[in-house]
Amino acid sequence: MERESDYSFDGITQLTEKEFRLISDLIYSKFGINLTEKKKALIRGRLHKLIRNEGYKSFEEYYNAVVNDKTGKNLLMMVDRLSTNHSFFFRESEHFDYLSNTILPEMARRLERENSPDLKIWSAGCAAGEEPYTLGMILLDHFDLQFFRSKPAILATDISITSLAQALEGEYPEERIKPVSDVYRLKYLEKAGPGRYRVKDTLKKLILFKRLNLMSETFPFKGKFHLIFCRNVMIYFDNETKQRLITKFHNYMYDNGYLFIGHSETLGRGTNLFRYIQPALYQKV
Ligand SMILES: C[S@@+](CC[C@H](N)C(=O)[O-])C[C@H]1O[C@@H](n2cnc3c(N)ncnc32)[C@H](O)[C@@H]1O
């Protein structure tokens, strides 16, 4: 029989059914991330080292420390380990083609008509910065820097502090910048040592990185956005959480603004609020 705080023969702390429920319920209620039974091995794998290093005897002891920590730091560390932060430059490149060929010219006309210097874009769930930096390269290619009188044009948010720290640093191994074309590489990246590249300041200045939980009831924004990218984030949410978030995106978006989601995702009921443009791209109605 499985005991509450057992150690397996390989020295890895066991995760009991009760502990799995406690942790998955906590992560769901705070961050909307739905860790199903299938993710049990993932939870155990991603947390066991932390548990051993910090000297906890069991997952339950660790869980209690997290919920009793008034600073909330332990909870952030927990979600940091459990969230999937995989991303890459120019991911789902059809989006960026449509952005440069159709949306940005349309936005430029719109902003001129409205006499507004403010193109506002939100990368919601920006991981280690690959998505907002890709967007920034395309923006700078389309408009010159002077266009962005009220900088930064891109707000990039995530819940993961480790990912945000990497994003702010803006340094990547050569392997990670492979999808960036030579032209963009030359314009927007610089060498940061052997096999490493750094995002140039002109590009960095366009982006504001902030920690933000998409589950928060309200978001601390003064204005609205023309474009919202929330790609490959809602796949971790259940339908109810996803619909609540889609409604919030609608509220924080200018009329006729665009919502980009991941290519393996759908809006479901939220499509009443947006009209379909092309796969994984919707416009506010
Ligand atoms: C798989 S990455 C997607 C990154 C990028 N958008 C892309 O498509 O490549 C998902 C990101 O969503 C973030 N995330 C998950 N739940 C979140 C929440 N409740 N609030 C804010 N960010 C969240 C994760 O930390 C992770 O960095």
The ligand as a Tripos MOL2 file, in Angstrom:
@<TRIPOS>MOLECULE
LIG
   27    29     1     0     0
SMALL
NO_CHARGES

@<TRIPOS>ATOM
      1 C1          3.6660   27.2820  -23.9340 C.3       1 LIG1
      2 S1          4.0170   28.9000  -23.4170 S.3       1 LIG1
      3 C2          3.5000   29.8270  -24.8500 C.3       1 LIG1
      4 C3          4.4620   30.9660  -25.1650 C.3       1 LIG1
      5 C4          4.1080   31.7660  -26.4460 C.3       1 LIG1
      6 N1          2.8620   32.4680  -26.3150 N.3       1 LIG1
      7 C5          4.0930   30.8620  -27.6510 C.2       1 LIG1
      8 O1          3.0410   30.6300  -28.2310 O.co2     1 LIG1
      9 O2          5.1740   30.3500  -28.0220 O.co2     1 LIG1
     10 C6          2.6920   29.2020  -22.2440 C.3       1 LIG1
     11 C7          2.9900   30.3420  -21.2780 C.3       1 LIG1
     12 O3          1.7870   30.7010  -20.5720 O.3       1 LIG1
     13 C8          2.1400   31.0460  -19.2480 C.3       1 LIG1
     14 N2          0.9580   30.9300  -18.3600 N.ar      1 LIG1
     15 C9          0.2880   29.7980  -18.0140 C.ar      1 LIG1
     16 N3         -0.7010   30.0980  -17.1520 N.ar      1 LIG1
     17 C10        -0.6630   31.4330  -16.9580 C.ar      1 LIG1
     18 C11        -1.4400   32.3320  -16.1610 C.ar      1 LIG1
     19 N4         -2.4510   31.9210  -15.3880 N.pl3     1 LIG1
     20 N5         -1.1200   33.6490  -16.2040 N.ar      1 LIG1
     21 C12        -0.1080   34.0820  -16.9770 C.ar      1 LIG1
     22 N6          0.6730   33.2850  -17.7380 N.ar      1 LIG1
     23 C13         0.3930   31.9770  -17.7410 C.ar      1 LIG1
     24 C14         3.2490   30.0540  -18.9060 C.3       1 LIG1
     25 O4          4.0420   30.4950  -17.8300 O.3       1 LIG1
     26 C15         4.0210   29.9610  -20.2300 C.3       1 LIG1
     27 O5          5.1170   30.8200  -20.2700 O.3       1 LIG1
@<TRIPOS>BOND
     1     1     2 1
     2     2     3 1
     3     2    10 1
     4     3     4 1
     5     4     5 1
     6     5     6 1
     7     5     7 1
     8     7     8 2
     9     7     9 1
    10    10    11 1
    11    11    12 1
    12    11    26 1
    13    12    13 1
    14    13    14 1
    15    13    24 1
    16    14    15 ar
    17    14    23 ar
    18    15    16 ar
    19    16    17 ar
    20    17    18 ar
    21    17    23 ar
    22    18    19 1
    23    18    20 ar
    24    20    21 ar
    25    21    22 ar
    26    22    23 ar
    27    24    25 1
    28    24    26 1
    29    26    27 1
@<TRIPOS>SUBSTRUCTURE
     1 LIG1         1 GROUP 0 **** ****
